[in-house]
Structures are given as structure tokens and as C-alpha cells.
Amino acid sequence: IAQAIFEASEEDPRILVAAPMYQAVHADDLHFASAGGKLMGMQWGKVLYKRVFRGEDWRPVEPRRITKHSPRVITIKFQVPEAPLVFDTTHVVDPGDYGFTVEDDSGVVSIASVDLINSDTVRITTAADIGANPLLGYAYYGVGGNGGGPISGARGCLRDSDPTISADGSEALWNWAVTFQKPIPYVKGT
């Protein structure tokens, strides 16, 4: 569902993804706990204010370009509302490789390292050559039977550095990277 919503937002400018759901605490596989619902409501309000009331061309943390530099190295340049990007393993438990996956026609390609190389770009180095028809995923896979949220389920650890704090001062309203699976290479809008 998350992938379909993101794809719809890429095709229709009237659809906007305010935030993914994995960083919010869930009560079960589908429903937020009260704290998670509160966080998502505050995030939605922040984005609504920026887009509608201030007229900003706000977009979430989303891939803009995925480039294969060699058989084992790819980079992902992101749209970042408030640079720099951060790998946050305090608020979201790392599911492995900060939530990134690489696949090709042979199956999963093991990742050797995931690194931030500047304020808006991630570099992934694989342990083996990437084969035909590769795909890059982020927060795309989870273990069946696990609930959603920052501890289990499909999730990732990539966010921006938005300084916005909730009106009640209880929450940092960072922008977390959207869930996606894209071909390698990829350029947004093509």
C-alpha cells in the first residue's frame, strides 16, 4: 500500500505523502497506538501548513536519482526538506542496512555497507556484483507476523534534520524517508 500511495503522489501533483508510517508507534499490524496517531497528526498538520498556508513546494524525503557507478556501488540522491540526512537508530530500530535492500534477477544482493556521503546522498556498496534488472528498496520488506512501527515491521532509519517541534513541545517532527522500491538506475519523473 505504501508503495502504491508513493507512486500515486509521483503521478498526480494533488496527492502528497506527508510521512511514512513506520516511525510511528503501532498498536498492531495496521493501527497506530495513541502516541503514533498523535505523531502522524502533528506531521500531517506541519506539512499542510507548509504546502497550503505558506505555499511551499514541499516534498517528503524521497529518491530523486539512483545511479549505478560500478557493479557493486550505487548512490541515491534524495529530495531533502531540511538537510542533512541522518541515519537514526535511536527512534527506529535498524532492521539491517538501515532499511535498504538490493535485488536482481537472482534474488537478494547482500549489502556490504551503507554510507551517507553528503547532506542528500546515500552510497550503497554490495558484497557481490549487482546482476540484471536490479531494484533498490527502502523500508519495503518486513517479517511476516510482526506489527508495524519503529521496532518491528517494514521500516528504515533515514530522516532529515527538520528542526520543527510539535506545538506541545513533546515531539520532533522530522521528515522520514518514504517507503519505496525503484529500478536501478532511476530518475524521478522519467
CORZIKA-V862209 format. One record per residue. N is the residue number from 1. RES is the residue in one letter. OMEGA is omega in radians with two decimals (* if undefined). D_CENTER is the distance of its C-alpha to the mean C-alpha in Angstrom with 2 decimals. Layout:
BEGIN
N	RES	OMEGA	D_CENTER
N	RES	OMEGA	D_CENTER
END
This chain:
BEGIN
1	I	-3.12	14.10
2	A	3.12	10.41
3	Q	-3.13	10.66
4	A	3.11	13.97
5	I	3.12	13.00
6	F	3.12	10.44
7	E	3.10	13.33
8	A	3.13	15.79
9	S	3.09	14.24
10	E	-3.09	14.54
11	E	-3.06	18.12
12	D	-3.09	19.38
13	P	3.11	19.14
14	R	3.11	20.30
15	I	-3.12	17.13
16	L	3.02	14.28
17	V	3.14	11.02
18	A	-3.12	11.57
19	A	2.95	8.73
20	P	-3.08	7.02
21	M	-2.97	9.75
22	Y	-3.10	9.05
23	Q	-3.12	9.92
24	A	-3.12	13.11
25	V	-3.14	16.19
26	H	3.04	17.43
27	A	3.12	21.12
28	D	-3.09	20.73
29	D	-2.99	18.59
30	L	-2.95	18.15
31	H	3.08	19.36
32	F	2.85	18.33
33	A	-3.09	20.78
34	S	3.13	22.42
35	A	3.11	20.39
36	G	3.09	17.08
37	G	3.10	18.65
38	K	3.13	19.89
39	L	-3.12	16.58
40	M	3.09	15.00
41	G	3.11	18.28
42	M	3.12	18.29
43	Q	3.12	14.83
44	W	3.11	16.07
45	G	3.11	19.32
46	K	-3.11	17.93
47	V	3.09	16.18
48	L	3.13	19.35
49	Y	-3.11	21.51
50	K	-3.07	19.84
51	R	-3.00	19.82
52	V	-3.02	23.06
53	F	3.12	25.27
54	R	3.10	24.49
55	G	3.14	23.77
56	E	3.07	20.82
57	D	-3.05	18.79
58	W	3.01	15.53
59	R	3.13	12.25
60	P	2.99	8.71
61	V	-3.05	6.45
62	E	-3.13	6.49
63	P	3.07	8.46
64	R	-3.12	12.11
65	R	3.03	13.96
66	I	-3.05	13.90
67	T	3.04	17.30
68	K	-3.07	19.36
69	H	-3.14	21.83
70	S	3.14	23.81
71	P	-3.09	24.00
72	R	-3.06	21.80
73	V	3.01	19.62
74	I	3.01	16.67
75	T	3.09	14.74
76	I	3.05	11.58
77	K	-3.07	12.25
78	F	2.83	9.62
79	Q	-3.09	10.72
80	V	-3.13	10.86
81	P	-3.11	12.76
82	E	-3.13	14.27
83	A	0.08	14.47
84	P	2.98	14.31
85	L	-3.12	10.96
86	V	2.90	11.41
87	F	-3.06	10.80
88	D	3.10	11.76
89	T	3.06	13.58
90	T	-3.09	15.86
91	H	3.06	13.89
92	V	3.13	11.73
93	V	-3.11	13.86
94	D	3.11	12.81
95	P	-3.05	13.03
96	G	3.12	14.10
97	D	3.12	12.80
98	Y	3.11	9.93
99	G	-3.14	8.39
100	F	3.03	9.16
101	T	3.04	12.07
102	V	3.11	14.69
103	E	2.97	17.34
104	D	-3.10	20.47
105	D	3.14	23.62
106	S	-3.12	24.78
107	G	-3.11	21.81
108	V	3.06	19.28
109	V	-3.11	19.59
110	S	3.13	19.57
111	I	3.11	17.48
112	A	3.14	19.77
113	S	3.05	17.53
114	V	-3.04	14.19
115	D	2.94	14.99
116	L	-3.11	14.08
117	I	2.95	16.91
118	N	-2.99	16.83
119	S	-3.09	15.16
120	D	-3.02	12.66
121	T	3.08	12.82
122	V	3.04	11.89
123	R	3.07	14.73
124	I	3.05	14.90
125	T	-3.13	18.46
126	T	-3.14	19.51
127	A	3.12	22.64
128	A	3.11	24.20
129	D	3.08	24.42
130	I	-3.08	21.87
131	G	-3.05	24.00
132	A	3.07	24.28
133	N	-3.09	21.66
134	P	3.08	18.59
135	L	3.03	15.09
136	L	3.09	11.80
137	G	3.05	9.30
138	Y	-3.13	5.99
139	A	-2.98	6.31
140	Y	-3.09	9.01
141	Y	3.02	12.14
142	G	3.10	13.88
143	V	-3.13	17.56
144	G	3.13	19.77
145	G	3.08	21.48
146	N	3.09	19.02
147	G	3.07	17.93
148	G	3.06	14.49
149	G	-3.00	13.20
150	P	-3.11	12.50
151	I	-3.13	15.34
152	S	-3.13	15.30
153	G	3.11	13.70
154	A	-3.07	10.51
155	R	3.08	7.98
156	G	-3.01	6.32
157	C	-3.05	7.74
158	L	3.10	6.09
159	R	3.06	7.29
160	D	-3.10	10.06
161	S	-3.13	13.71
162	D	-3.12	14.70
163	P	-3.08	18.17
164	T	3.08	18.53
165	I	3.13	20.08
166	S	-3.10	20.90
167	A	3.13	24.44
168	D	3.10	25.78
169	G	-3.03	24.39
170	S	-3.00	22.76
171	E	2.92	19.01
172	A	-3.09	16.85
173	L	3.07	14.63
174	W	3.04	11.75
175	N	-3.13	8.86
176	W	-3.13	5.58
177	A	3.13	2.39
178	V	3.02	3.26
179	T	3.12	4.70
180	F	2.90	6.93
181	Q	-3.05	10.10
182	K	3.06	12.09
183	P	3.04	15.54
184	I	0.04	16.51
185	P	-3.13	17.61
186	Y	2.99	15.71
187	V	-3.13	16.37
188	K	3.07	14.94
189	G	3.13	17.94
190	T	*	20.00
END
